[in-house]
Amino acid sequence: MKTIKQISIFLENQQGKLGDILTALKNDNIEIQAASVADTTEFGILRLITSDQTKAAGLLSAKGHLVSLNEVMAIQVDPTTGAFADAVDALTAGGVSISYLYTFHKDGKLVLIIRPASLEKAEEVAAESGLTLVQGWE
């Protein structure tokens, strides 16, 4: 399967919690390539793509954070008007349900990080639609 690892970190909504995580990664020379935060009034989920997912997850776990590694899809598109919409339209037209997504730029391309309800279905539809999957950050 063509997926990448994403770090998900349970984050209490308290002053300094996010800073602690970012400082720990900085001090260990781990580059943050993409980040997303979804929150409620009491907690949030910080999702990260880093230069070394395994090292980052281990470091943050050792510092007492609740961390999990998840499989997500990374789809690379041109950063032109409509390419993002076309990729999402292709997936949804093929029956893929997207739980969440976020984006970042890498090497002049837009990368969509997608958590579909079914990774297998999403990969099948992406291949049929000619979408470019990115894999192997580590």
Backbone bond lengths (Angstrom), bond angles and torsions (degrees), N, CA, C in turn:
res aa  C-N    CA-C-N  psi(-1)  N-CA   C-N-CA  omega(-1)  CA-C   N-CA-C  phi
1 M - - - 1.443 - - 1.531 109.27 -
2 K 1.307 115.64 141.68 1.462 121.43 -178.27 1.522 110.13 -95.60
3 T 1.319 115.92 83.20 1.456 121.64 179.91 1.517 109.16 -128.53
4 I 1.321 115.45 170.08 1.452 121.05 173.32 1.521 108.19 -126.92
5 K 1.302 116.10 164.44 1.465 121.94 177.45 1.524 109.63 -89.01
6 Q 1.309 114.61 139.39 1.456 122.42 174.25 1.524 107.11 -125.17
7 I 1.305 116.44 140.71 1.456 120.84 175.67 1.527 107.96 -93.82
8 S 1.326 115.94 130.45 1.461 121.46 173.11 1.520 107.25 -116.18
9 I 1.325 116.26 129.29 1.453 121.90 -176.50 1.525 108.96 -124.98
10 F 1.323 115.66 124.86 1.459 121.07 173.90 1.525 107.07 -70.81
11 L 1.303 116.50 129.28 1.454 121.11 -172.27 1.533 109.88 -131.58
12 E 1.317 116.12 113.85 1.459 119.85 175.92 1.525 108.82 -68.88
13 N 1.326 116.40 141.30 1.464 120.93 177.28 1.521 109.58 -78.55
14 Q 1.330 114.12 76.59 1.460 121.45 177.02 1.523 108.11 -133.30
15 Q 1.302 115.10 143.21 1.455 120.53 -179.43 1.530 110.36 -55.76
16 G 1.322 115.90 131.06 1.450 121.93 175.67 1.515 116.14 94.43
17 K 1.335 118.31 -14.81 1.471 120.55 -176.86 1.530 111.36 -63.51
18 L 1.320 117.51 -47.97 1.463 120.78 179.20 1.521 110.33 -63.36
19 G 1.314 116.83 -43.41 1.463 121.59 178.96 1.522 112.34 -59.54
20 D 1.338 117.26 -39.00 1.465 121.07 177.65 1.524 111.21 -59.56
21 I 1.332 115.91 -43.52 1.463 120.73 -179.12 1.523 110.44 -66.74
22 L 1.309 116.36 -47.67 1.467 120.34 -177.95 1.530 111.31 -64.09
23 T 1.324 116.98 -40.14 1.464 120.81 178.57 1.528 111.11 -65.41
24 A 1.315 117.12 -41.41 1.473 120.37 178.40 1.522 110.62 -60.22
25 L 1.321 117.20 -43.70 1.467 120.51 178.69 1.530 110.71 -65.86
26 K 1.317 116.62 -43.90 1.471 121.36 178.97 1.525 110.47 -59.29
27 N 1.326 116.64 -46.76 1.461 121.08 -177.80 1.521 113.05 -65.35
28 D 1.330 117.28 -21.17 1.460 121.39 178.31 1.531 111.43 -102.11
29 N 1.344 116.61 13.42 1.474 123.40 177.62 1.520 113.03 57.78
30 I 1.331 116.79 38.40 1.455 121.75 176.35 1.524 107.56 -101.21
31 E 1.308 116.18 120.31 1.457 122.53 -177.53 1.524 110.61 -82.62
32 I 1.306 116.45 131.83 1.462 121.31 173.13 1.520 107.55 -88.81
33 Q 1.323 116.12 120.62 1.457 121.03 -179.11 1.520 112.27 -98.01
34 A 1.339 116.54 -30.90 1.468 121.21 177.16 1.515 108.46 -152.73
35 A 1.328 115.38 148.33 1.460 120.20 179.54 1.518 109.75 -148.09
36 S 1.320 114.16 148.63 1.454 121.60 175.77 1.520 107.78 -147.42
37 V 1.321 116.36 141.81 1.457 120.64 175.64 1.525 108.21 -126.51
38 A 1.326 115.69 127.49 1.465 122.24 171.39 1.512 105.13 -114.23
39 D 1.337 115.98 132.15 1.459 116.31 -174.13 1.516 113.57 -135.68
40 T 1.328 113.56 162.23 1.454 123.45 168.71 1.524 105.18 -123.30
41 T 1.309 117.77 -171.36 1.466 118.82 -178.90 1.517 112.45 -70.20
42 E 1.330 118.58 -24.65 1.456 120.58 -174.80 1.525 114.74 -107.64
43 F 1.312 118.00 -25.84 1.458 119.97 -178.10 1.520 110.72 -153.51
44 G 1.310 114.91 169.79 1.451 121.39 176.78 1.514 109.93 -140.39
45 I 1.304 114.77 168.10 1.459 122.02 172.56 1.524 106.48 -118.50
46 L 1.317 115.76 117.41 1.462 122.14 176.06 1.514 107.14 -94.52
47 R 1.310 116.73 123.21 1.465 121.61 178.26 1.523 107.97 -112.38
48 L 1.337 115.37 131.18 1.463 120.82 -175.14 1.520 112.26 -132.15
49 I 1.315 114.54 145.03 1.456 123.52 163.39 1.524 103.85 -115.55
50 T 1.327 116.56 123.81 1.464 120.65 -177.04 1.526 110.58 -124.52
51 S 1.313 114.39 176.67 1.471 120.13 178.01 1.525 112.00 -72.03
52 D 1.328 117.56 -16.81 1.473 121.25 178.58 1.524 108.75 -152.99
53 Q 1.325 116.05 90.34 1.458 121.46 -174.28 1.531 113.24 -61.75
54 T 1.314 117.02 -43.36 1.465 120.76 -178.05 1.522 111.20 -64.82
55 K 1.333 116.18 -45.93 1.460 120.52 178.99 1.527 110.66 -63.66
56 A 1.324 117.65 -43.58 1.458 121.84 -179.16 1.527 110.88 -63.52
57 A 1.315 117.00 -44.78 1.467 120.41 179.83 1.525 110.98 -62.81
58 G 1.319 117.19 -42.97 1.465 121.10 178.49 1.513 112.24 -63.97
59 L 1.318 116.08 -43.45 1.467 121.09 179.50 1.527 111.11 -61.04
60 L 1.328 115.95 -48.50 1.462 119.62 -177.40 1.528 112.02 -69.10
61 S 1.321 116.82 -36.44 1.474 119.97 175.15 1.525 110.56 -62.15
62 A 1.329 116.37 -43.56 1.470 120.84 -179.97 1.523 111.54 -63.62
63 K 1.321 117.23 -25.61 1.465 121.15 178.32 1.528 111.82 -87.87
64 G 1.337 116.74 7.61 1.454 121.03 174.38 1.512 116.83 92.19
65 H 1.327 117.76 8.76 1.463 120.53 178.85 1.526 109.84 -86.01
66 L 1.326 116.26 146.17 1.460 122.15 175.34 1.527 107.46 -82.06
67 V 1.333 116.20 109.55 1.464 122.76 -171.02 1.524 109.64 -125.50
68 S 1.328 116.12 141.55 1.458 119.99 170.75 1.523 109.22 -136.92
69 L 1.320 115.10 150.64 1.457 121.55 173.73 1.526 107.47 -102.56
70 N 1.327 116.63 129.06 1.452 122.30 -178.62 1.521 109.88 -122.68
71 E 1.312 115.36 154.24 1.457 121.10 173.76 1.535 108.46 -90.06
72 V 1.321 115.77 130.67 1.458 122.32 175.13 1.526 108.18 -134.80
73 M 1.313 115.58 167.02 1.463 120.72 175.34 1.512 109.35 -100.50
74 A 1.309 115.77 142.40 1.457 122.05 173.98 1.529 107.08 -118.87
75 I 1.307 115.64 118.63 1.461 121.57 -178.79 1.519 107.88 -114.01
76 Q 1.316 116.04 126.78 1.460 122.13 -178.43 1.522 109.30 -98.41
77 V 1.325 115.91 128.30 1.465 120.85 177.17 1.523 108.94 -132.38
78 D 1.323 115.23 161.53 1.454 119.43 174.47 1.528 108.52 -68.20
79 P 1.321 117.59 145.79 1.471 120.04 -178.90 1.531 111.94 -82.33
80 T 1.322 115.81 40.56 1.462 120.61 -179.33 1.521 109.83 -97.98
81 T 1.297 115.20 160.45 1.458 120.89 179.08 1.525 109.71 -57.42
82 G 1.310 115.32 126.18 1.456 120.37 175.07 1.510 116.26 94.59
83 A 1.339 119.25 -17.60 1.465 120.54 -176.62 1.528 111.24 -65.21
84 F 1.316 116.97 -39.10 1.465 122.11 177.61 1.534 108.86 -61.12
85 A 1.331 115.76 -51.18 1.466 121.30 -179.47 1.524 111.23 -60.60
86 D 1.329 116.79 -41.51 1.471 120.49 -179.49 1.527 111.22 -62.69
87 A 1.323 117.04 -40.58 1.468 120.58 179.84 1.529 110.69 -65.38
88 V 1.329 116.52 -46.48 1.463 120.04 179.45 1.525 110.32 -65.30
89 D 1.331 117.32 -41.40 1.471 120.78 177.70 1.524 111.68 -60.00
90 A 1.340 116.84 -41.25 1.466 120.57 179.73 1.525 110.69 -62.62
91 L 1.322 116.43 -42.50 1.466 120.10 179.78 1.529 111.51 -66.54
92 T 1.314 116.97 -48.29 1.463 119.17 -177.53 1.526 111.78 -68.65
93 A 1.325 117.40 -35.77 1.467 120.16 176.37 1.531 110.94 -63.77
94 G 1.329 116.01 -28.73 1.465 120.88 178.50 1.511 113.28 -85.77
95 G 1.335 117.19 4.83 1.454 120.46 176.33 1.516 115.45 90.90
96 V 1.333 117.49 15.29 1.464 120.87 179.71 1.524 109.48 -86.81
97 S 1.312 115.19 127.62 1.464 121.53 175.28 1.532 107.70 -96.30
98 I 1.330 116.68 124.75 1.465 121.74 -176.96 1.529 109.06 -100.70
99 S 1.337 115.91 119.98 1.460 120.82 179.17 1.518 111.06 -74.38
100 Y 1.332 116.69 -43.52 1.456 122.04 175.10 1.515 108.72 -163.11
101 L 1.331 114.90 163.94 1.463 120.17 174.76 1.506 109.79 -154.32
102 Y 1.320 114.96 158.12 1.463 122.22 171.77 1.517 106.66 -151.38
103 T 1.315 116.88 167.69 1.462 120.57 -173.91 1.522 111.31 -132.43
104 F 1.324 114.61 163.21 1.457 122.19 169.30 1.521 107.93 -158.60
105 H 1.320 116.41 165.02 1.460 121.78 178.07 1.526 110.02 -101.00
106 K 1.314 115.49 138.36 1.464 121.40 177.68 1.521 108.01 -146.40
107 D 1.318 115.72 125.82 1.465 122.01 177.26 1.528 112.68 51.33
108 G 1.322 116.63 42.41 1.460 121.42 176.61 1.519 114.84 77.19
109 K 1.310 117.80 7.74 1.466 122.45 179.44 1.522 108.97 -118.53
110 L 1.317 115.67 157.32 1.453 121.73 172.76 1.523 107.08 -93.75
111 V 1.328 116.98 130.21 1.462 121.47 178.71 1.525 107.73 -112.81
112 L 1.333 115.58 124.62 1.452 122.19 177.02 1.521 107.87 -97.44
113 I 1.299 117.40 121.97 1.468 122.00 174.02 1.517 105.55 -96.70
114 I 1.325 115.51 119.16 1.454 121.04 -173.28 1.525 110.14 -125.19
115 R 1.321 115.64 133.69 1.463 121.52 172.03 1.531 106.34 -109.76
116 P 1.339 116.52 96.25 1.462 119.30 178.92 1.527 110.99 -84.17
117 A 1.314 116.11 161.08 1.463 120.47 176.44 1.532 109.61 -61.82
118 S 1.334 117.18 -35.10 1.462 121.88 178.15 1.526 109.09 -131.70
119 L 1.324 116.11 113.31 1.469 119.82 178.49 1.522 111.38 -63.85
120 E 1.336 117.00 -38.59 1.467 120.90 -178.92 1.526 111.02 -62.78
121 K 1.332 116.44 -46.95 1.466 121.29 179.15 1.524 110.12 -62.86
122 A 1.317 117.50 -43.58 1.467 121.15 -179.07 1.526 111.20 -63.08
123 E 1.325 116.82 -40.68 1.462 119.70 179.20 1.525 110.71 -65.49
124 E 1.316 116.52 -40.78 1.463 121.33 178.74 1.526 111.21 -62.13
125 V 1.329 116.65 -47.62 1.462 121.62 -179.56 1.530 110.68 -66.34
126 A 1.331 117.12 -40.87 1.471 120.64 178.44 1.522 110.45 -59.81
127 A 1.336 117.28 -44.36 1.468 121.16 179.76 1.529 110.60 -64.02
128 E 1.322 116.91 -44.24 1.478 120.94 179.12 1.521 111.71 -64.03
129 S 1.329 116.63 -29.65 1.469 121.55 -177.38 1.518 113.06 -90.65
130 G 1.325 117.27 -2.58 1.463 120.81 179.73 1.513 114.14 75.66
131 L 1.329 117.38 20.45 1.469 120.35 178.05 1.527 110.14 -76.94
132 T 1.325 117.00 145.79 1.452 122.78 -178.79 1.521 109.91 -92.56
133 L 1.339 115.71 114.52 1.461 120.75 177.42 1.512 109.80 -90.79
134 V 1.321 115.42 138.16 1.453 122.33 177.60 1.518 106.78 -102.57
135 Q 1.311 116.94 140.01 1.458 119.77 176.91 1.500 110.23 -146.14
136 G 1.323 115.45 164.48 1.456 120.51 172.56 1.501 116.20 72.10
137 W 1.341 117.48 56.07 1.466 119.28 175.16 1.515 111.07 -69.45
138 E 1.319 117.56 -27.86 1.468 120.49 -176.77 1.503 109.98 -101.18
